Amino acid sequence: MENPYVSSSVNPVGYGSSLNIDPSCLEALRGTRPWVRFCSVIGFIGSGFMILGAVFMVLSTVFASSMASSSGSSVGTAALMVPLALIYVVFALLYIYPSLKLWQYGTHISTLLASGSMIDLAAALHCQRAFWKFVGIMIATIIGLYIVGIAVFVVITMVGLSSIG
């Protein structure tokens, strides 16, 4: 029979103490960490390439306009390339945040595996939540843009067909 007056070795709140997590859960986190890091690094590299692409677009437009004669063809190219370069920069900046959250998630997994602290588990889960929240918002935004794009396409098509007939 157990003695009811013996203090428990488990801290009910868990902060600052070791966790009683099933080893298979820790192993799952350990196996996830390299893939989280990989996706984060790919996101950072992709953002860098997008920014480099934007810089090259602007530089090539400037170079082409300085080399072109006064024919006006370089003005049309600049009018197209500069907004496209800005779109690249915006998307690069949008990719940096989730990449950063994935990197932080991987860091907190490493810290959790070393310490077993509830604080590290909470920090890792907070970064994961922030990542998925951002991804969810981006998906909802993209779906909204698709709906608006389809609606605009339908309206333009209807106006075009009505002007033919």
C-alpha positions, 0 to 999 in steps of 0.5 A: 500500500502506498503512503499518501503522505510522501511528496510526489516527485512530479511538479504539477505545474512543470515549469523549471522541472524535468518533464515526464514525456514518453521517450517516443514523443521526444524521439519524434521531435528529434526526428522532426528537427532536421526537416524543420531546419532544412525547410527553414534554410530553404526558405531563407535561401529562396528569399535571398534568391528572390531579393537577388532576382529583384536587384538584377531586374532593376539593374538590368532595367537601368542598364538597358535604359541607359544603353537604349536610344530614345525610342521609348522601348526601354520605358515600357520595359522599366514600367513592367520590370520595376513593379515585378521586382517590387513583387519579388521583394514583397514575397521574399519578405513574406517567406522570411517570417515563416522561415524564422519561426521554423528555425526558432522551432528547431532551436527550441526542440534542441534545447528541449531535448537537452533540458527536458524543461516545460518552458522549452516545450512551451517555447517550441510549441509557441513557434510552431503555432506562430508558423502554422497561423501565418501559413493559414493566413497566407492560404486564406489570403491566396484563396481570397485572391483566387476568388477575386481574380476569377470574379474579375475574369468573369466580369471582363469576359461578360463585358467583352462578350456583350460588346461583341454581340 
